[in-house]
């Protein structure tokens, strides 16, 4: 993913916090030249697991893209995005309540 950081074609999608997310932040970088993506999270609890999910038109989770557990203050995770076009995605807690923490509109073209 190093090439995506320095590629002029890389697209960055910032997540918008939903509710009380403390100081957490998230972004998704997508490089169409290499068809690769990486999720970056900042200040998410290392005591919890999370999921990156797709959302429907009513912001209900419809599928899990990946699960992850941060190991420090700043983390990056490779993401296998097999969908094309426009997606609404969210970072949710990976527990029975599945609280939505962040949302983003992603356009893969």
C-alpha positions as CSV (number, residue, x, y, z in Angstrom):
1,X,0.0,0.0,0.0
2,X,3.1,2.2,0.2
3,X,2.6,3.2,-3.5
4,X,-0.9,4.4,-2.7
5,X,0.3,6.9,-0.2
6,X,2.3,8.6,-2.9
7,X,0.0,8.0,-5.9
8,X,-1.8,11.0,-7.4
9,X,-4.7,8.7,-8.2
10,X,-5.3,7.6,-4.6
11,X,-8.7,8.6,-3.2
12,X,-9.2,9.3,0.5
13,X,-12.6,8.9,2.1
14,X,-13.0,10.4,5.5
15,X,-15.4,8.8,8.0
16,X,-17.9,11.0,9.8
17,X,-18.4,10.2,13.5
18,X,-21.9,9.1,14.7
19,X,-22.8,9.9,18.3
20,X,-20.1,9.8,21.0
21,X,-16.9,8.5,19.5
22,X,-14.5,10.2,21.9
23,X,-11.5,11.4,19.9
24,X,-11.6,8.6,17.3
25,X,-11.0,9.2,13.6
26,X,-11.0,7.0,10.5
27,X,-10.2,7.2,6.8
28,X,-10.2,4.8,3.9
29,X,-7.6,5.2,1.1
30,X,-8.3,3.6,-2.3
31,X,-5.8,3.4,-5.1
32,X,-7.6,2.6,-8.4
33,X,-4.3,1.9,-10.2
34,X,-3.5,-1.0,-7.9
35,X,-7.1,-1.7,-6.9
36,X,-6.0,-1.7,-3.2
37,X,-7.5,-0.1,-0.2
38,X,-6.4,0.6,3.4
39,X,-8.4,1.6,6.4
40,X,-6.7,3.9,8.9
41,X,-8.1,4.4,12.5
42,X,-6.9,6.7,15.2
43,X,-7.7,6.6,18.9
44,X,-10.1,3.6,18.8
45,X,-10.0,1.4,21.9
46,X,-7.6,-1.5,21.8
47,X,-10.0,-3.3,24.3
48,X,-12.7,-3.8,21.6
49,X,-13.1,-5.3,18.2
50,X,-14.7,-3.6,15.3
51,X,-16.2,-4.3,11.8
52,X,-16.2,-2.4,8.6
53,X,-19.6,-3.0,7.1
54,X,-21.7,-2.0,4.1
55,X,-24.9,-0.1,4.8
56,X,-28.3,0.0,3.0
57,X,-30.3,3.1,2.2
58,X,-31.6,3.2,5.8
59,X,-28.1,2.9,7.3
60,X,-28.7,-0.7,8.4
61,X,-25.6,-3.0,8.1
62,X,-26.0,-5.4,5.2
63,X,-22.6,-7.1,5.1
64,X,-19.3,-7.3,6.7
65,X,-16.2,-6.3,4.7
66,X,-13.7,-7.0,7.5
67,X,-13.2,-7.3,11.2
68,X,-10.3,-5.7,13.0
69,X,-8.9,-5.0,16.5
70,X,-6.6,-2.0,16.9
71,X,-3.3,-2.6,18.7
72,X,-2.3,1.0,19.4
73,X,-3.2,4.6,18.9
74,X,-2.8,4.6,15.1
75,X,-3.5,1.5,13.0
76,X,-3.7,0.7,9.3
77,X,-5.5,-2.4,7.9
78,X,-5.6,-3.8,4.3
79,X,-9.2,-3.9,3.0
80,X,-10.4,-6.3,0.3
81,X,-13.1,-4.2,-1.4
82,X,-14.8,-6.5,-3.9
83,X,-17.7,-4.2,-4.7
84,X,-17.5,-1.6,-7.3
85,X,-19.3,1.8,-7.7
86,X,-20.7,3.7,-4.8
87,X,-20.9,2.2,-1.3
88,X,-22.0,3.5,2.1
89,X,-19.8,2.0,4.7
90,X,-19.6,2.1,8.5
91,X,-17.3,1.1,11.3
92,X,-19.3,-0.6,14.0
93,X,-18.5,-2.3,17.3
94,X,-18.2,-6.0,16.9
95,X,-20.5,-7.1,19.6
96,X,-24.2,-8.0,20.1
97,X,-25.3,-4.3,19.9
98,X,-23.2,-3.4,16.8
99,X,-23.1,0.4,17.5
100,X,-22.3,2.5,14.5
101,X,-19.3,4.7,15.2
102,X,-18.4,6.2,11.8
103,X,-19.9,6.3,8.3
104,X,-18.5,7.2,4.9
105,X,-19.7,7.4,1.3
106,X,-17.1,5.6,-0.9
107,X,-17.0,5.8,-4.7
108,X,-14.8,3.1,-6.3
109,X,-14.5,3.8,-10.0
